[in-house]
Amino acid sequence: MQELIKVTIDGREVEIPEGSPVLQAARAAGVDIPTLCFMEGINEIGACRVCLVELEGGRGLQAACVLPATPGMTVRTNTPAVRKARKMNVELLLSNHPSTCLTCARNTNCELQKLAHDLGVTMIPWVGEKSDWPLDLSNPALFRDPNKCILCRRCMAVCHAVQGVGVLSTVARGFETVVSPDANRPLGQAACVFCGQCSAVCPTGAITEVDAIEPVFSAIGAGKHVVVQVAPAVRVAIGEEFGLPRGAITAGQMVTGLRMLGFSAVFDTALAADLTILEEAHELMQRITQGKVLPLITSCSPGWVKFAEHYFPEFIPHLSSCKSPQQMMAALIKTYYAERVVKLAAGQIFSVSVMPCTAKKYEAARSEMGYDGNQDLDAVLTTRELARMFRMAGIDLPKLPPSDFDAPLGLSTGAGVIFGASGGVMEAALRTAYEWIAKEPLEQLDFVHVRGMAGVREATVDIPRLGTIKVAVVSGLANARDLLARIKAGESYHFIEIMGCPSGCLGGGGQPRTRREEAGEAKQARQSSIYAIDKGQKLRKSHDNPALKKLYEVYLGEIGGEKAHHLLHTSYTARGRFPWKKH
C-alpha cells in the first residue's frame, strides 16, 4: 500500500498518497482548483497554467496538476499572486480567441467561458495578432474551428491514449502551433473514425458535431413527411440537459416532445436492434455450425467499423455483414413503411435519427447505405442537438406527459434496449442464439459476465447441443487494438462485441457533456437505467418481438433470406492508414 503523507492546503491538513499531485490534495481539502488541460491519467501536462498555486518557501508559482506532493508541504491556492496569474493566463487565452460566444455551439456550456466568469475577467487588456485558420468542413460528422482551440491537447490525449487512433497532433511551433491531423490536412482526409470523443472532451467550440438542426427544421417546415427514430442510449441521457438526475429515463416524454416539434411519426431504434439480433444471431449460428470465419465481430458501431477498415483490414471478413440498427430502421422506413404503411415514394419521406454518436452522421452518408438511388437516412441528430431543438421550440422535457412510440416500428424488447450499454449487443445475441441452438427456454436471461464498465470483458457460455463458446466485449478503440493483436497472436474466440466509444453508446461522442471528474458516474447511472428498462419489459428476447414476426411474415421473408440480406446487410472497404494519398 502506498504511504500516506500530510499536506496543508489553505490551512487545512489532509492525507494523500505520496507522490500524488497537489491538485488531488486540494480536492481532498475541498478546494476546487481550476483546470483546462488536465485529464487525470491521460493528459497531465501543465500546459494551460490556470491551476497555479503558491508554495510556502517556494520560488514562483507552480502548476498543481503536475506538482508532486511531498511530506509537510504547505500550499496556498488563493493568494493575490495566484489570482492575478490565473486571471492573466485566461486573459491571454481570450486575446487569441474569437469573440463569437453568443453564436458559438458551446455558448453557456464552454469551460473557457465559465472559467473567465469565475475568475472575474471583464475585459481583455492584451491586444495583438489573432490566429486565422480556415474552418474544417471536410466531413459529415465533425466540424473543426482551429481558431477556438486553446491548445489544451485534451483531444490529442483522448485520440491517442483512449482511442488508439492518434490522428490529431500539434503542427508547427510558437504562435503558428495548431492541433490538426498530419501536416494540417482536413479531418476528412485523415484516418479519423469520427467517434467524437475529441468533441466530448474539448473545453471550447473548437471541435463539435456537424449541426443537422436546420435541415431537419426546414424539412418539417416544408410540410414533408418527416419521421424520426431514437436510439436506446438517448432516452437515459437527454434528461441531463434539462436538469434531471443522471440516468433519468425520459423515453415517453421524448416521444411527446418529438411530436410537438412536428415529426409525422416517432419510431424506436430498439426495434431495429431486435432486428439486428435476429439477423446477427442467424449469421453467428451459420458461422459456428458451418465452419466459417470466426470470431464473428459485431458491426453496430460505425466508429469501430471505420477503425477496422483503416487499421485492421485483415479483420473485415470477421465483421458481421449486418447493418447497424440505425441503418436497418432507415432501410425499413424508405421501403416497408413507405410502400405498405403510408404509401409514399421513398423520396417523399425525410428520415431522421437521434443518436448518442457523431460517427452515425458519417455512417448515414456512406455510399452503401442507400436503396434504389435513395439514401436511407437524410439527417442524424446527436442527443445534444435534440436537446437544443427542444429548447429552441420552448419545450421543457421534464414537464411533458409520456406517450408511446408509433406502430408498426415502435415495439421493442428489453434485448433491443440494452444495445445502448457496452455488452448489450452480446447479451441480446446470446439470449436468442442460446434458444435457437439449444431448442429450449433460457432460464437466466441476465448474462452478467458481459456487463460492466471495464474496457475488456471475457466470458464462456455453455449452450446445449453446441458446447462452450468463448466471447469478449470491448469498448474503446485502444482496447480493441489490444484484443485484435492478441487474436493475431493466436487467441481464439467465437463472438466479439466491439464498441468504438468507452462504455459503448452510453458514452458516445454526441451525449451530454459532463465534468471530466464526473464522467464515470454519469455513464454508470445511464447503464443502470438501461438495465432497469430491460428488467421491466414483458418481452426481453428479440426473437419474441411480435412486430418483427409480422414484418418477416408480410415483407422480409425468412431471417437471413434474400430480401432481408438485400435490405439489412452491407459490405466494407479497406481504406488504408493514409487515405490522403488517394487525393
C-alpha positions in Angstrom: 0.0 0.0 0.0 1.2 3.5 -0.9 2.4 5.5 2.1 0.2 8.4 3.1 1.7 11.9 3.7 0.3 15.0 5.3 -0.1 18.2 3.3 -1.5 21.5 4.3 -3.9 23.2 1.8 -5.0 26.7 2.7 -4.6 26.0 6.4 -6.3 22.6 6.3 -4.2 19.4 6.8 -5.1 16.4 4.6 -3.6 13.0 4.0 -2.9 11.7 0.5 -0.7 9.1 -1.1 2.9 10.2 -1.5 3.7 11.5 -5.0 0.1 12.5 -5.7 -0.3 15.8 -7.5 -1.1 18.8 -5.3 -4.4 19.1 -7.3 -5.6 15.9 -5.7 -4.6 17.2 -2.3 -6.6 20.4 -2.9 -9.7 18.4 -3.9 -9.3 16.3 -0.7 -9.3 19.5 1.2 -12.5 20.7 -0.5 -10.7 23.2 -2.7 -11.6 23.2 -6.5 -8.5 24.4 -8.3 -9.5 25.4 -11.9 -8.0 23.4 -14.8 -8.4 23.4 -18.5 -5.9 21.0 -19.9 -5.9 18.4 -17.1 -7.4 14.9 -17.6 -6.4 12.5 -14.9 -4.2 9.7 -16.1 -4.5 10.9 -19.7 -3.4 14.5 -20.1 -1.3 15.7 -17.1 1.0 18.3 -18.9 0.5 21.6 -17.0 0.1 23.4 -20.3 -2.8 25.9 -19.6 -1.3 27.3 -16.3 -4.6 28.1 -14.7 -4.1 25.7 -11.8 -1.2 27.7 -10.4 -0.6 27.6 -6.7 1.9 29.1 -4.2 4.2 27.0 -2.0 5.4 28.2 1.4 9.1 28.7 1.0 9.0 28.0 -2.8 10.1 30.2 -5.7 7.4 31.3 -8.2 4.1 29.7 -8.8 3.6 26.0 -9.6 1.1 24.1 -11.7 -0.9 22.0 -9.2 -1.8 19.3 -11.7 1.9 18.2 -12.2 3.4 19.2 -8.9 4.0 16.1 -6.7 3.0 16.5 -3.1 5.8 16.0 -0.5 5.6 15.4 3.3 4.8 18.6 5.2 4.2 20.7 2.1 2.2 23.9 2.7 0.2 25.2 -0.3 -1.9 28.3 -0.7 -4.4 28.4 -3.6 -6.0 31.8 -3.1 -3.3 34.4 -2.7 -3.2 37.7 -4.6 -0.4 36.4 -6.8 -2.2 33.2 -7.6 -5.5 35.0 -8.5 -3.6 37.6 -10.7 -1.6 34.9 -12.5 -4.7 32.7 -13.2 -6.7 35.6 -14.4 -3.9 36.9 -16.7 -3.4 33.4 -18.2 -7.1 33.3 -19.1 -7.0 36.8 -20.5 -4.1 35.8 -22.7 -6.1 32.8 -24.0 -9.0 35.1 -24.7 -6.8 37.6 -26.5 -6.4 35.0 -29.3 -9.9 33.6 -29.2 -12.8 34.6 -31.4 -15.3 36.9 -29.7 -18.3 34.9 -31.0 -19.6 33.4 -27.8 -23.2 34.3 -28.5 -23.2 32.4 -31.7 -21.0 29.5 -30.7 -22.4 26.0 -30.2 -20.8 25.9 -26.8 -22.3 29.2 -25.5 -23.3 28.7 -21.8 -21.6 25.3 -21.9 -18.0 26.3 -22.5 -15.3 25.7 -20.0 -13.2 28.7 -21.0 -16.3 30.9 -20.8 -17.1 29.6 -17.3 -13.6 29.9 -16.1 -13.3 33.5 -17.4 -16.5 34.3 -15.5 -15.4 32.6 -12.3 -12.0 34.4 -12.3 -13.7 37.8 -12.8 -12.4 38.5 -16.3 -14.4 41.5 -17.5 -12.1 42.9 -20.2 -9.2 41.7 -22.3 -6.2 44.1 -21.9 -4.0 42.2 -24.3 -4.3 43.2 -28.0 -2.3 41.6 -30.8 -2.4 39.3 -33.7 -5.1 36.7 -33.8 -5.0 33.2 -35.5 -6.9 33.0 -38.7 -7.2 29.3 -39.6 -9.6 28.0 -42.2 -12.7 26.1 -40.9 -12.6 22.4 -41.5 -15.8 21.3 -43.3 -14.4 18.2 -44.9 -16.6 15.5 -43.4 -20.2 14.9 -42.4 -19.6 14.2 -38.7 -17.2 16.6 -37.0 -16.7 20.4 -37.5 -13.4 21.9 -36.6 -12.7 25.6 -35.9 -9.0 25.8 -35.0 -9.4 29.5 -34.1 -11.3 28.4 -31.0 -8.6 25.9 -30.0 -6.7 26.8 -26.8 -4.0 24.1 -27.3 -5.0 22.2 -24.2 -4.3 19.0 -26.1 -7.2 17.1 -24.5 -8.5 16.0 -27.9 -5.0 14.7 -28.7 -4.8 12.8 -25.5 -8.2 11.0 -25.9 -7.5 10.3 -29.6 -4.1 8.7 -28.8 -4.4 7.2 -25.3 -8.1 6.2 -25.1 -9.0 5.5 -28.7 -5.6 4.4 -30.1 -6.3 6.3 -33.3 -3.9 9.1 -33.0 -4.8 11.3 -36.0 -4.5 14.6 -34.0 -1.3 16.2 -33.1 0.3 19.6 -32.8 1.7 21.1 -36.0 4.3 23.9 -36.3 5.6 25.9 -33.3 5.1 29.1 -31.4 2.2 31.3 -32.5 1.7 29.1 -35.5 1.0 26.0 -33.4 -2.3 24.3 -34.2 -3.8 20.9 -33.4 -4.8 19.1 -36.5 -4.3 15.9 -38.5 -0.9 15.3 -40.0 0.5 18.2 -42.0 -2.6 20.2 -41.1 -4.7 18.3 -43.6 -8.5 18.3 -43.2 -10.0 15.7 -40.9 -11.9 14.2 -43.9 -8.5 13.2 -45.4 -7.2 11.6 -42.2 -7.8 8.0 -40.9 -10.2 9.5 -38.4 -13.1 7.2 -37.2 -15.4 10.2 -36.3 -16.1 8.7 -32.9 -16.4 12.3 -31.5 -14.5 11.6 -28.3 -12.4 14.6 -29.1 -15.6 16.8 -29.2 -16.7 15.3 -25.9 -13.6 16.5 -24.1 -12.9 19.7 -26.0 -13.4 22.6 -23.5 -14.5 25.1 -26.2 -16.2 25.1 -29.6 -13.0 24.0 -31.5 -14.5 20.6 -32.3 -18.2 20.0 -32.4 -20.6 17.8 -34.3 -21.8 18.9 -37.7 -25.1 20.5 -37.0 -28.2 19.0 -38.6 -30.8 21.0 -36.8 -31.6 23.5 -39.6 -32.1 20.8 -42.3 -34.5 19.0 -40.0 -36.4 22.1 -39.1 -36.6 23.1 -42.7 -38.0 19.7 -43.8 -40.6 19.9 -41.1 -41.5 23.4 -42.0 -41.8 22.5 -45.7 -44.6 20.1 -44.9 -42.6 16.9 -45.8 -43.4 13.6 -44.2 -40.6 13.7 -41.6 -40.1 10.6 -39.4 -37.6 10.1 -36.6 -36.1 7.1 -34.8 -34.5 7.3 -31.4 -31.6 5.2 -30.1 -31.8 3.5 -26.7 -28.9 5.4 -25.1 -30.6 8.8 -25.8 -33.6 8.1 -23.5 -31.3 7.7 -20.4 -29.1 10.7 -21.1 -31.1 13.6 -22.6 -32.7 14.4 -19.3 -29.3 15.7 -18.1 -29.7 18.6 -20.5 -32.8 19.7 -18.6 -31.6 19.3 -15.0 -32.9 15.8 -14.4 -30.8 13.3 -12.4 -28.2 11.3 -14.4 -29.7 8.3 -15.9 -33.3 9.7 -15.8 -35.5 7.6 -18.2 -37.4 10.0 -20.5 -38.5 7.9 -23.4 -42.2 8.7 -23.1 -41.6 12.5 -22.6 -39.1 12.5 -25.5 -41.7 10.9 -27.9 -44.2 13.6 -26.9 -41.7 16.3 -27.5 -40.7 15.0 -30.9 -44.4 15.0 -32.0 -44.6 18.6 -30.7 -41.6 19.5 -32.9 -43.7 18.3 -35.9 -42.4 14.8 -36.7 -45.0 12.8 -38.5 -44.0 9.5 -36.8 -41.7 8.6 -34.0 -40.1 5.1 -34.1 -37.9 3.2 -31.7 -34.4 2.2 -32.9 -34.5 -0.5 -30.3 -36.9 -2.4 -32.6 -34.2 -2.4 -35.3 -31.8 -3.5 -32.6 -34.0 -6.6 -32.1 -34.0 -7.0 -35.9 -30.2 -6.8 -35.9 -30.1 -9.6 -33.3 -32.2 -11.9 -35.5 -30.0 -11.4 -38.5 -26.7 -11.4 -36.5 -27.6 -14.5 -34.3 -28.5 -16.3 -37.6 -25.1 -15.3 -39.0 -23.3 -16.5 -35.8 -25.1 -19.8 -35.9 -24.1 -20.3 -39.6 -20.5 -19.5 -39.0 -20.2 -21.8 -36.0 -22.1 -24.8 -37.4 -20.7 -24.5 -41.0 -17.1 -23.8 -40.0 -17.0 -20.3 -41.5 -14.7 -17.5 -40.4 -14.6 -16.9 -36.7 -14.7 -14.9 -34.5 -17.8 -13.0 -35.7 -17.3 -9.4 -34.7 -20.3 -7.0 -34.3 -20.8 -4.2 -36.8 -23.2 -1.9 -34.9 -20.6 0.8 -34.1 -19.6 2.8 -37.2 -16.5 4.2 -35.4 -15.3 0.7 -34.8 -16.1 -0.3 -38.4 -14.1 2.6 -39.8 -11.3 1.8 -37.4 -11.1 -1.8 -38.8 -11.3 -0.5 -42.4 -8.3 1.8 -41.8 -6.1 -0.1 -39.3 -7.1 -3.8 -39.3 -8.5 -4.5 -42.8 -7.5 -8.2 -42.4 -10.4 -8.4 -39.9 -13.0 -7.3 -42.4 -14.1 -10.9 -43.1 -14.8 -11.2 -39.4 -17.2 -8.3 -39.3 -20.9 -9.1 -39.3 -22.5 -8.1 -42.6 -25.5 -6.8 -40.6 -26.1 -3.1 -40.9 -26.4 -1.2 -37.6 -29.8 -0.7 -36.0 -29.9 2.9 -37.2 -29.4 1.8 -40.8 -31.7 -1.2 -40.6 -34.5 1.1 -39.4 -33.7 3.7 -42.0 -33.9 1.0 -44.7 -37.3 -0.2 -43.4 -38.6 3.4 -43.4 -37.8 4.0 -47.0 -39.1 0.6 -48.1 -41.6 -1.2 -45.9 -43.0 1.9 -44.2 -43.2 3.9 -47.4 -44.7 1.1 -49.5 -47.0 -0.6 -47.1 -48.0 1.9 -44.4 -48.1 5.5 -45.8 -48.0 4.6 -49.5 -45.4 7.2 -50.4 -42.4 7.1 -52.6 -39.1 6.8 -50.7 -38.1 10.3 -51.9 -41.2 11.8 -50.3 -40.0 10.8 -46.8 -37.4 12.7 -44.9 -35.9 10.2 -42.4 -34.1 11.4 -39.2 -32.3 9.6 -36.4 -31.4 10.7 -32.9 -28.2 9.1 -31.8 -25.6 9.3 -29.0 -22.9 9.1 -31.6 -21.2 11.5 -34.0 -19.9 8.7 -36.2 -23.6 7.9 -37.0 -23.6 11.0 -39.2 -20.7 9.5 -41.2 -22.4 6.1 -41.3 -25.6 7.6 -42.8 -23.5 9.3 -45.5 -21.7 6.1 -46.6 -22.5 5.2 -50.2 -23.5 1.6 -49.2 -26.4 3.0 -47.1 -28.9 3.5 -49.9 -31.6 1.7 -51.9 -32.8 2.3 -55.4 -31.0 5.7 -55.7 -32.2 7.0 -52.3 -30.0 7.5 -49.3 -31.6 5.5 -46.4 -31.2 8.3 -43.8 -31.5 12.0 -44.5 -30.2 13.5 -41.2 -28.7 12.4 -37.9 -29.0 14.4 -34.7 -27.0 13.8 -31.6 -28.5 13.8 -28.2 -27.1 17.3 -27.6 -28.7 18.6 -30.9 -32.1 17.2 -30.0 -31.9 19.0 -26.6 -31.1 22.2 -28.4 -34.1 21.7 -30.7 -36.4 21.3 -27.7 -35.0 24.5 -26.1 -35.4 26.4 -29.4 -39.0 25.3 -29.5 -39.6 26.2 -25.9 -40.3 22.5 -25.0 -39.5 21.7 -21.3 -38.9 18.0 -21.5 -39.4 17.1 -17.8 -42.9 18.7 -17.8 -44.2 16.7 -20.8 -46.6 13.7 -20.4 -45.3 10.4 -21.7 -46.6 8.8 -24.9 -45.7 5.7 -26.9 -43.6 5.2 -30.0 -45.6 4.7 -33.2 -46.6 1.4 -34.8 -45.5 -0.5 -36.7 -41.9 0.3 -35.9 -42.2 1.2 -32.3 -42.4 -2.0 -30.4 -39.1 -3.3 -28.9 -37.9 -5.8 -26.3 -35.5 -5.4 -23.4 -32.9 -7.0 -25.6 -33.1 -4.2 -28.1 -32.9 -1.5 -25.4 -29.7 -2.9 -23.8 -27.9 -2.2 -27.1 -27.1 1.2 -25.5 -24.8 -0.3 -23.0 -21.4 -1.9 -23.7 -22.1 -5.7 -23.7 -25.7 -5.2 -24.6 -25.3 -6.5 -28.2 -23.5 -9.5 -26.9 -26.1 -10.3 -24.2 -29.1 -9.8 -26.6 -27.5 -12.0 -29.2 -26.7 -14.7 -26.6 -30.4 -14.7 -25.4 -31.5 -15.5 -28.9 -28.7 -17.8 -30.1 -29.0 -19.9 -27.0 -32.7 -20.7 -27.5 -32.3 -21.2 -31.3 -29.4 -23.6 -30.9 -30.4 -25.4 -27.6 -34.1 -25.5 -28.7 -35.1 -24.9 -25.1 -36.0 -21.9 -23.0 -33.2 -19.8 -21.4 -34.0 -19.7 -17.7 -31.4 -17.0 -16.7 -31.6 -14.1 -19.2 -29.0 -11.9 -17.5 -25.5 -12.6 -18.8 -23.9 -10.6 -16.0 -20.3 -11.6 -17.0 -20.5 -9.4 -20.2 -21.8 -6.4 -18.3 -19.8 -3.7 -16.6 -17.6 -0.7 -17.2 -14.3 -2.4 -17.8 -12.8 -1.9 -21.3 -12.4 -5.6 -21.9 -14.6 -8.4 -20.5 -14.4 -12.1 -21.4 -16.7 -15.0 -20.7 -17.5 -18.5 -21.7 -21.1 -19.7 -22.4 -22.3 -23.2 -22.3 -25.0 -23.9 -24.9 -26.7 -27.3 -25.1 -26.3 -29.1 -28.4 -23.3 -26.9 -29.2 -20.9 -26.8 -26.3 -18.9 -23.9 -24.9 -18.3 -20.7 -26.8 -15.8 -18.0 -25.9 -16.9 -14.4 -26.1 -15.4 -11.0 -25.5 -16.8 -7.5 -25.1 -14.7 -4.4 -25.8 -15.3 -0.7 -25.6 -12.8 2.0 -26.6 -10.7 1.5 -29.7 -7.4 1.3 -27.9 -8.8 -1.7 -26.1 -10.0 -3.1 -29.4 -6.4 -2.7 -30.8 -5.0 -4.7 -28.0 -7.6 -7.5 -28.3 -7.1 -7.8 -32.1 -3.3 -8.0 -31.5 -4.0 -10.9 -29.2 -6.2 -12.7 -31.8 -3.5 -12.2 -34.4 -1.1 -13.8 -31.9 -3.3 -16.9 -31.6 -6.1 -16.4 -29.1 -9.4 -17.7 -30.3 -13.0 -16.5 -29.7 -16.4 -17.3 -31.3 -18.1 -13.9 -30.9 -16.8 -10.4 -30.1 -18.7 -7.2 -29.5 -16.7 -4.0 -30.1 -18.0 -0.5 -29.4 -15.9 2.4 -30.5 -16.6 4.7 -27.5 -15.6 3.9 -23.9 -18.7 2.4 -22.1 -20.4 2.0 -25.5 -23.2 4.2 -26.7 -23.8 5.5 -23.2 -20.5 7.4 -23.5 -20.9 8.3 -27.2 -19.4 11.4 -28.6 -22.8 13.0 -29.0 -24.0 12.6 -25.5 -24.5 15.4 -22.9 -21.2 16.7 -21.7 -20.3 16.3 -18.1 -17.5 17.5 -15.8 -14.5 15.3 -16.5 -14.4 14.2 -12.9 -18.0 13.0 -13.1 -18.0 11.3 -16.5 -17.7 7.8 -15.0 -20.6 8.5 -12.6 -22.8 9.7 -15.4 -22.1 6.6 -17.6 -22.7 4.3 -14.6 -26.1 6.0 -13.9 -27.1 5.7 -17.6 -26.1 2.0 -17.6 -28.1 1.2 -14.5 -31.2 2.8 -16.2 -30.7 0.8 -19.4 -30.7 -2.4 -17.5 -33.7 -1.3 -15.4 -35.7 -0.7 -18.6 -34.8 -4.2 -19.7 -35.8 -5.8 -16.4 -39.2 -4.1 -16.5 -40.0 -5.2 -20.0 -42.6 -8.0 -20.6 -40.6 -9.1 -23.7 -36.9 -9.5 -23.1 -35.7 -11.6 -26.1 -35.5 -10.2 -29.6 -37.0 -13.3 -31.3 -40.2 -12.8 -29.2 -40.9 -9.4 -30.7 -44.3 -9.8 -32.4 -43.8 -6.7 -34.6 -40.8 -8.4 -36.2 -42.6 -11.7 -36.6 -45.2 -9.8 -38.6 -42.5 -7.9 -40.5 -40.9 -11.1 -41.7 -44.2 -12.6 -42.5 -45.6 -9.9 -44.7 -42.4 -8.3 -46.1 -38.9 -9.6 -45.3 -39.5 -13.3 -45.8 -37.0 -15.6 -44.0 -34.4 -14.5 -41.4 -31.2 -14.3 -43.4 -33.1 -14.7 -46.6 -32.6 -12.9 -50.0 -34.8 -9.9 -49.3 -33.6 -9.5 -45.7 -30.0 -9.7 -46.9 -30.6 -7.1 -49.6 -32.1 -4.6 -47.3 -30.4 -5.3 -43.9 -26.8 -6.3 -44.8 -23.9 -4.3 -46.1 -20.2 -4.6 -47.1 -17.0 -2.9 -46.0 -13.9 -1.3 -47.7 -10.2 -1.5 -46.8 -9.2 2.2 -46.6 -5.6 2.3 -45.6 -3.9 4.3 -42.9 -3.1 7.2 -45.2 -6.3 7.9 -47.1 -5.0 11.4 -48.0 -2.6 9.7 -50.5 -5.7 9.0 -52.7 -6.5 12.7 -53.0 
